């Protein structure tokens, strides 16, 4: 659950306060450089946790017939939680996401 006050205006002001007036990501330039939502590549895992605020800046689905990045969605997980040291108390979805990532990377390096 997130406050409705954490919106684009909030983050725009936050960036200005932290990095100076006029500081804002060059979204259009990066979308052109990397393909935006039409990104075509291989050997990239987009691990999108449902509680990850960066999820919406990531690909949400793939087209298996193209060279799109693989997307692994982990329910009830936050930003980078799949990179933490595994624990027996980890959520089943998190364990499943890590297993999928391990399997995928193992196939890449075989």
C-alpha positions as CSV (number, residue, x, y, z in Angstrom):
1,X,0.0,0.0,0.0
2,X,1.4,3.4,-1.0
3,X,0.3,6.9,-0.1
4,X,-1.4,8.8,-3.0
5,X,1.0,11.6,-2.1
6,X,3.9,9.6,-3.5
7,X,3.2,10.7,-7.1
8,X,5.1,12.2,-10.0
9,X,4.9,15.7,-8.5
10,X,6.4,14.5,-5.2
11,X,9.3,12.8,-7.0
12,X,9.9,15.8,-9.3
13,X,10.3,18.0,-6.2
14,X,12.4,15.4,-4.4
15,X,14.8,15.2,-7.4
16,X,15.0,19.0,-7.5
17,X,15.7,19.2,-3.8
18,X,18.3,16.5,-3.9
19,X,20.1,17.2,-7.2
20,X,19.2,20.7,-8.1
21,X,16.4,22.4,-10.1
22,X,15.8,21.1,-13.5
23,X,17.1,17.6,-12.7
24,X,14.9,14.9,-14.1
25,X,15.6,11.6,-15.8
26,X,15.9,11.7,-19.6
27,X,13.2,9.1,-20.1
28,X,12.7,9.6,-23.8
29,X,16.4,9.3,-24.6
30,X,16.7,6.1,-22.6
31,X,13.6,4.6,-24.2
32,X,15.1,5.3,-27.7
33,X,18.5,3.9,-26.6
34,X,17.1,0.7,-25.1
35,X,13.8,0.2,-27.0
36,X,11.4,1.2,-24.2
37,X,8.5,-1.2,-24.0
38,X,9.5,-2.7,-27.4
39,X,12.9,-3.8,-26.1
40,X,14.3,-6.7,-28.0
41,X,17.3,-8.5,-26.6
42,X,18.3,-11.7,-25.0
43,X,19.8,-12.9,-21.7
44,X,18.1,-10.3,-19.5
45,X,15.9,-11.1,-16.6
46,X,13.4,-8.4,-15.5
47,X,12.5,-9.5,-12.0
48,X,9.4,-7.5,-11.2
49,X,8.1,-7.7,-7.6
50,X,4.5,-6.6,-7.0
51,X,5.7,-4.2,-4.3
52,X,8.5,-2.8,-6.4
53,X,7.9,0.8,-7.4
54,X,10.3,0.3,-10.3
55,X,8.1,-2.4,-11.7
56,X,6.2,0.1,-13.9
57,X,9.5,1.2,-15.5
58,X,10.1,-2.4,-16.6
59,X,8.7,-4.8,-19.1
60,X,5.6,-6.5,-17.8
61,X,5.3,-9.3,-20.4
62,X,7.3,-10.9,-23.1
63,X,6.6,-12.4,-26.5
64,X,8.1,-15.9,-26.5
65,X,8.5,-16.0,-30.3
66,X,10.8,-12.9,-30.3
67,X,14.1,-12.2,-28.6
68,X,12.4,-10.3,-25.8
69,X,13.8,-10.2,-22.2
70,X,12.4,-12.9,-19.9
71,X,10.1,-11.4,-17.2
72,X,9.8,-13.1,-13.8
73,X,7.1,-11.7,-11.5
74,X,7.4,-12.3,-7.8
75,X,4.2,-11.7,-5.9
76,X,4.6,-9.9,-2.5
77,X,8.2,-8.9,-3.2
78,X,9.9,-5.5,-3.3
79,X,12.8,-4.0,-5.2
80,X,15.9,-6.3,-5.5
81,X,14.6,-8.7,-2.9
82,X,15.5,-11.6,-5.1
83,X,19.2,-10.5,-4.8
84,X,19.2,-10.8,-1.0
85,X,20.8,-13.9,0.6
86,X,18.1,-16.6,0.6
87,X,16.4,-17.4,3.9
88,X,14.2,-20.4,5.0
89,X,11.5,-17.8,5.9
90,X,11.4,-16.4,2.3
91,X,8.0,-16.3,0.6
92,X,7.2,-19.2,-1.7
93,X,6.9,-16.9,-4.6
94,X,10.3,-15.4,-3.9
95,X,11.9,-18.9,-3.7
96,X,10.1,-19.8,-7.0
97,X,11.4,-16.7,-8.7
98,X,15.0,-17.4,-7.6
99,X,14.7,-21.0,-8.9
100,X,13.4,-19.7,-12.2
101,X,16.3,-17.3,-12.4
102,X,18.9,-19.9,-11.6
103,X,17.4,-22.3,-14.2
104,X,17.4,-19.6,-16.9
105,X,21.0,-18.5,-16.2
106,X,22.1,-22.1,-16.1
107,X,20.7,-22.6,-19.6
108,X,22.5,-19.5,-20.9
109,X,25.9,-20.7,-19.7
110,X,25.6,-24.3,-20.8
